[in-house]
Amino acid sequence: MVPELARQAVIIKSRWDTSTMTGNYEMGYAVGVLTKVTGIMYPADFASPADLKEKILELLKNYEPKDEQEAHTIRMLKYYEPDDTMDEQFFEMINIGLAEKTPWKR
């Protein structure tokens, strides 16, 4: 249930430019799906969620979003302050995003 709620939260929030991420599970899904849709290489060598965020944003630095949902999700990630939670569900959310067949669809 938690993975689907975090997934749906990111998909819904990606539609508005005033939305914010509220947890590391949302961040995990966002990282996975952004990696999938942008074609950047997923950085598997990170020490914390904050380190992962920094590496993803560096890889996306010169990326031009294809649509508003990508742009809003990148902005949410940029302003999100992750905590140190890096449990199984965090990695599960990354993998769900990486395997997403229909990004941005509810």
Buried (B, 14 or more C-beta within 10 A) or exposed (E): EEBEEBBEBBBEBBEEEEBEBEBBBBBBBBBBBBBBBBEBEBBEEBEEBBBBBBBBBEBBEEBEBEEEBBBBBBBBBEEBEBEEBBEEBBEBBBBBBBEBEEBBEE
